Amino acid sequence: MYQFVTGPLAWVAFTVFFVGIIVRIVLYIRGLDWQLDRVAYRPHLKYGIKGALRSIFFWLVPFGTQSWRYYKGMTILVFVFHIGLIFTPIFLKGHNIILEERWGFSFPTISERTADLMTIAVIISGFILLLRRIAFPEVRILTTAYDVLIWAIAMAPFITGFVAYHQMGGNYQFWLILHILSGEIMLMAIPFTKLSHFILFFMSRMQLGMDFGIKRGGMKNKGFAW
């Protein structure tokens, strides 16, 4: 079973992930209305790119935008959760051993202690974010079973990985396989669910940044009629 989930099934998961992400990017771009969204992008590309990069940069910096500064506690939670969610699996030593064995390449790795701390941070911040959805009426009214399912898909690889690594569940092989399966399920779910904001965040920030950089004062009236 281990050979299957780290071999053929892993190939399927990564293929679905990468192909799905490419398709979502193409569909996003094609979905922009030519007259409303894209008409000014090409002739004023310089200002558009400047606005896009500025938008992405400030939204990737904690407290870099007015929205991030408004709810400081929430901002810290979101950044802790997402940093751990993305960087822990990429730079985890165990994952890179598998990459080297199966595909002949690997990334730099973090220490096991650092990985442990980041995993714990993801689990704690993830549960706080879930409790927030339950406790606050303005968020609870927008929360559905689908949102909880997406949360569970994102959290499962970290919980099962932590249990497997520390052998807390009694059967290491079972938890290890469950950890790998949950990670592959998350990869395959990303293009088809709200987890696609993994990439669509950048697309939407680029679009808004280009809009503000070109059409909403970014060119500072330099010969642009809008």
N, C-alpha and C positions, 0 to 999 in steps of 0.2 A: 504493500500500500504506500509506503514511504517513497519508493522509487517512482510510483505512478504520480503522486501528488507533486513531487519535485521535478518530474520529467515532463511527460505528455500533457498533464493537466496544467502545469505551469506555463507551457508554451501556449496553450489555448487561452489562459487567463491574460497573459501579456499581449497576445495578438488581439483579443477582444478589446483590451484597454487602449492600445496604441491606435488601432484602426478606428475604434469608436471615438476617441478624442479628435482624430483628424477629421472625421465626418462631422462632429459637432462644430468644429471651427469653420469648416466649409459652409455648413448650413447657417451658422450665425452670420457670416459675411454675406452670403446670398440672400439672407432674410432682411438685410438692411434695405430700406426703400431708397431707390436711386435718387428720386427728386427731393426727399426729405433729409436723408442722412449722408449720401455719398457725393452729392453734386459738387461740393466745394473741396472734397478731400484731395483730389489729384492736382488741380491747379494751385492749391495752397498747401502742398504736402509738407513743406518745411515747418510751417506754423502748426500743422496738424500733428506731426511727429513730436515736436517740442511739447505740445499740450498733452499728448498721450503719455510720454515718458514722465512728465511732471505729475500727472494724475496717478500713475502706477506707483511712482516713488513715494509720494506722500501718504498713500494708503497702505504701503508696506512698512512704514515707519510708525512705531507706537506713538500715539498722540501727535502724529503728523498732520492730522486734519481736525477741523472743528468737531466733527462727529466723534472721533476717537477721544477728544478732550472732554466731551460732555459727560460721558459715562466712564470714568477712569477705571473703576473696578472691573466693569464688563470688558473694557479694552484689554486689561492685563490678562483676564481669563481667556479671551479669544486668541490672543497672541501666544500664550503658553500652550493652549490646546493645539493650535495649528502648527506651531513650530515643532512640537513633539510628534504630532501626527505625521508630518512630512519627513523630518530629518532622522527620526529614530530608525524607521525601517530601512532607509537608504544607507545609513552609515553603521548599522548594527553588524558586529563581527560575524555572528552566526549566519546572517543573510549573505554576507559577502563570501563566506566560505562556500556556500551553495552556488553562488554565481560563478566563482572560480572553478568549481568542480564541473558544473553543467555547461557553462558558456565561455569559460576561459578568460574572464575579466572580473575585476572587482573595483570597488570604490575605497577611498581611505576610511578607516574605521574609528569609532569612538571606544573608550574604555567600557568595560562591562558595568562599572559603577555609574558612569555617566548615563549609559543606556537605561539602567535601572531607575535612576532619578527622573529621567525624561519620561519613562513609561508610567511611573507613579504620578507624575505631573499631569500627563494626558488623562489618566483614569480619574484622578481627583477633579480636575477642571471639567472633564466631560460630565461627571455626575452632578457637579454644581450647575452646569448649564442645563442639564435635564431638570433638576429641581427648580431652577428659575422658570422653566416652562410650566411647571406644575403650580408654583406658588404665586406667580404674578398673573392676575386676570387678563391684562392686556396682551400677554404672550400666550396664556393658556387657551384663549378663545381662538387663536390661530393655529394651535397645535392639533394635529391629527395622529391617528395610528400610523400613518405613513411616515410622519416625522420621527416618531419613536423607533420605527423599524430602521430608518436611515441611521439614526443615532446608534442603534444596536450593531448594525453592520460595521460602522466605523470603530466602535469600541471593542468588538469581539476579538480582533487580532491582538490587541494589547493585553486584554484580560487573560486570554488563553496562553499568550506568549509568556506572560509573567508567571502564571501558574505552572507552565511546563518548565521554565528555566529554574524555578525554585523548587520544583517537584512537590508542589503543595497538594496536588490532586491524587497522589498515590500511584497513578499509572502514567509514567512519563511519555511512553510511545503514543498513547491515546491523546494526551493533551498536545503533544507536538504535532501530530497529524491534524488535529482539530484547529490548531493555530495556523498551520499552512493553508488548510481549506478555507478558513475564515478570511485570511489575507487574500486568497485568490477570488473569493466571492466579492470582496470589497473592490478589487481591481476591476472585475467584470461589471460591477454595479455602477462604477463611476460614470461611464458615458451615458447611462440610461436613467439616472436619478439626479436628485439635487446635489449629489456629490460631484456632479460635473462642474460645479462652481470652482473646483480645483483648477480648471483652465478658463472657464467662462468669466471668472472674476477679471482676468487680464483683458479679455475681449471687451467686456462692458466698460472697464476703466479706460481702455484705449479709445473706445467710441466717444465716451463722455469727454475725455480729455481733448480729443480732436474737435469736438463740437465747441467746447469753450475756447480752445486755442484759435479757432477760425471764426466761428459764427457769433460768438457771444462776447466780443470785446477783446479777445486775445490778440488780434492784429492791430488793435488801438487805432482803428480808422485809417489804416494805411492803404487807401484806395479800394477798400472792400465795401460794397454798397449796403450790406445787411446791417 
